[in-house]
Amino acid sequence: MILGISFDKPVANRRFQEKYGFPFDLLSDESREVGVAYGAADDTSAKSARRISYIIGTDGRIETVYATVKAAEHPEQVLKDLG
């Protein structure tokens, strides 16, 4: 399962998802608590989140961390790592 998350409101995420044809859900973290917990923001006053990704195993453990994500290259790298 693939999920995205941002600090934007659900309506904005839905529009973004539809505009770019994402085949996965974009969740909203308006409180920024998830972003802080996963290292995408230093604190809940952050205006935006850093682009990071995690591969989380079926057991709920983090298997891979992508601390720096370049959107154009990232899907290929993740597919390679999962393959």
PyMOL commands that set and color helices and strands:
alter all, ss='L'
color gray80, all
select helices_A, chain A and resi 10-20+33-37+74-82
alter helices_A, ss='H'
color red, helices_A
select strands_A, chain A and resi 3-6+25-28+53-56+62-66
alter strands_A, ss='S'
color yellow, strands_A
deselect
rebuild
show_as cartoon
